[in-house]
Amino acid sequence: MSNYSLQGEFTMYVGLLTAPFIDQSLDVIAKWAAGAGFKALEVYVDQIDLGAVLADNGTAVKRVLAETGISISSFAYYVGFDEGYSARMREIIAAADVLGVDTVCTFAGFPEAGKSKVDTIMQVVPKVINPLAEEAARSGVRLAFENWFETNLQNLECFAALCEALPQENVGFNFDPSHLHWQGIDVVGAVQEFGARIFHTHAKDVTIYPTKLARLGVKAYGWWEYSIPGYGAVPWGPYLRALRQAGYNGVLSIEHEDPTYNAEEGFVKGLKFLSGLM
């Protein structure tokens, strides 16, 4: 008899960010995604009438989810802290509460003029996010910030600053390995360090072109390109293993920004690759 035993059950599953289907309705997207084998949608908020959700207690959306068997892994609102940000976030949090969506993915803002990204996180971000985090907590909703390098979450020093500035249990990360990998940041080490604060993940790869890098240098653009999971340089096996070891049970939400494939083809290729690793 083996001396090995399972330390817990893991339920990672593959979903997709709906943004490439921007002109299609939620019911059409859900039917296609369910038929293709996806389990969840990360719903771009401009593709859903949040006012209608609040007005009818989510009846129409709940019907679509019940008919397709698909779930909503999160709402996605990827903008900076503009004038309408907080009001829109409150509406999103309220709609998430109605629909039983436990995560809202967003950005941690952009650096303010004259401030570093870390300083902005420590001095500015809490003023915007603390009231929203409190409101979200009352509804059992988590706020997950994507680490797009252009925002305040560029590297692991920025991650650490956010954890210090926003220690609330319902504030964490929508972790995207592609934005770290091309910068030379260890994605496995990042998961090992911040795994407890990873609430949601983007499954996106990045292809690196060494010849272009040698000509352009690291500070230029054009030597790397986003790609479908499995078609780039992200170490997916070690990365998913690190997520499991960190206790992550949740979605691998494919964010399709690969110019090589159309939406349907790219999503299906990503699903096939990721499913083979789980």
N, C-alpha and C positions, 0 to 999 in steps of 0.2 A: 504493500500500500504506500502511496506517495506521502511524503512528509509535508508537502506543500498544501496550503489551503488559501482560498480566496479571502482577501481582506475586506471585501465589500463589493457591491454591485455597481456597475457603471452604466449610465444610460446616455452616452453621447449619441447624437443623431445629426443628420444633415438637413439643413434648411437653406433658404436663399433670401437675399435682400432684394426686394421687389423693384428697385429703382429702374433697372433696364426695361421694365414693362410699364413705363410711366404713363402711356396713353391707354392702358387697359384697366378695366374695372377689377375690383378685388375678387368678385366671384369668378371671372374668367381666369385670373391668375391662379386662384386656389384650385380650380378644376384641373388646369394644366399641370401645376406642381404636384398635386396628389397623384395624377395619372402617371407622371414621370418617376414617382417613387420618393418624393421629398416628404418630410414629416412636418415642416414648419415654415412659416413666412416671417421674415423681419420686415414689417410693413412700413414703407416710406409714408409719412403722415400726409403728404399732399395727395395720396391716392385713396384716402378714406375721408368721409364726411364726419368729422368728429362731433360737430353740432348735432347731426342726425343720431349718432350713437348715444349722445347724452339725452336726446329728446325721446327716443324710443327704447331706452334701456338696453341698447345694443341688439335688439331683436333681429334686425336684418343681417347683421354680421354674424351673430350666433347661428343663424340658420345656414349661412354659407359654410361655416366651420363644421357644423354637424353633418351637412350633406356630403362634404368632401373628406371628412376625417382628418383634416389638417388643423394645426394649431398656429397661434401667433406667438413667436418666441420673444418678440419685442416690438415696440414702436421705434422708428428711426427719425430723428430730427437733427440733421447735421448742418448747423448754422452757427455763427458767432453770437456773442452777447449783444445783439442789436436792441433797438428800443422796444421791440415787441416780444423779445425772447421769453421773459418770465411769464407774461400772460399766456403765451402760446404753450409753454411748458405746463402751466397749471391745467389748461384744457386737455393736454395730452395725458397728464397724470390722472385726471378725472375719468377720461375715456378708458384708460388702462384699468382703472379700478372697476368700472362697469363690466368690462369684458374679461376680467380675470387675467390680464396680461401683467406679468410680474416685473418686467424690465422695460425701461425707457433708455434708449441709446442716444447719445448726443456728443457734442464737443465740450472740452473744458476751456473754451474761449481761445483767443489769440493774444499774443504779447502786446501790452500797451506801449505806446510811444515812450521811449526813455527807460523802459524796464526790461529786464531779462525775462525769459519764460518762467524761471523759478520764482523770481520776485513777483511776477504777475499772479502766479498760483498762490503764493503765500499772502499777498496783500489785497488782491482784487477778487479772485475767484470765490472765496468764501462769502463775500458780501452778496453775490448773485445766487450762489448755490445753497447756502445754509437754509434760507426760507423754503426753497423748493424741496430740499432733502427732508425737511421736517414734514412738509405736506405729503410727500410721497410715502414716508414711513407710516403715516396714519392710515394709508391705503394699502400697505404691504407691498409697495412698489420700490424697486431698486433703480438707481441712476447709474448708468454704465458709460464711461467716457472713452471714446475711441482714440487711440494713440496715432492719429495722422500727424506726420512730422511737422506739417506747417502750423499746427495748433500748439498750445502750450505743452502738450505731452509728446515731446520729441524723443527723449531718451530716458534712461532709468533714474537719473537724478531728478527729472521732472516727475516720474512716477512716485519716487520717495517723497517729494515735496507735496504732491497731492494727497498722499496717505497721511502726511502730518497735518496738512491744512484742513482736510476733511476726513476726520476719523470715524464718522458715522458708519454704522454697520451696513447701511443700505446704499453706500456710495462706493463705487469701484470702477472696473475697467471693462470696456468692450475691446478685447485684446486682438490686435491684428499683427501677425508675425511679419507680414511683408514690409511694413514701414520700418521695422527694426533691422531686418536682415540685410537690406542693401546698405545700411549705414555701418555694417560690421558689428552690430550689437547681438549678443548671444540670446536667441529667443528661448532656448531651453533654460538658461540661467535666469532669464527674466520671469519665466513661469515658476521656477523654483523659489524665487524671491517674493513674488507678488501673487502667487496662486490663490491665496485666500481671498483676494480682492477681485479676482476675475469672475465676472457674472455672465459674460456673453463673449462669443468669439467670432471674428471674421475669418473665414477660410479664403485667403487670397495669397497667391504666390507672386514671386518677382523673378524675372529673368534678367541676368546680368551679362553684359557683353564686354569681355575683358579687353578686346582690341579697342573698342570705343573708350573704355575707361582709361586705358594707357595713353590715349590721345587727348582726352578731354579733362581728366582729373576728377577727383571726388566731388569738387564743389560745383561742377557743371551738371546739367541735365542731359539726357539722351543716351546714357550708358546703361540704364536699367529700364525695365518696362514691366508693368503689372501683368500677371498671367493667371490662368486657371490653375487651381491646386494640382500639383503633380507635374506641371509643365515648366517649372522654374527651379529655383535653387533652395527654397525653404526645406529644411530637413524634417519632413512630415512625420516619419516614424518616431524619431526621438521627441519631437514636439508633442505629438499626441500621447506618447508615453509619459511625458512630464505632466501633462494635464491630468492624466489618470492618477498619477502619484500625488498630485496636489488635491485630489478629490473632486475634480471638476465633473459635474453631471449636467450636461446641457447641450446646446446647439453648436454645430459647426456651420455657421451661416455664410454660404458662398457669396462673396461680393465680386460680381463679374465686371471687371474693367479691362479685360483682355481684348485688344483690337483685332485679334486673329479670328475670333469666332462670334457668330451672332448669339443672341441671348439664349435661345433654346439649346443650341448645340453646345455652347460653353458650359451652361449649367449642368447638362446631362453628363458631359465629360468629367466635370468636377465631382459630381455625385458618384460616378462609377469609380473614380480613383479613391475617394475618401472611404467609400463603403468597403473597399478591399483591405483597408487598414484597421477596421473596427471589428 
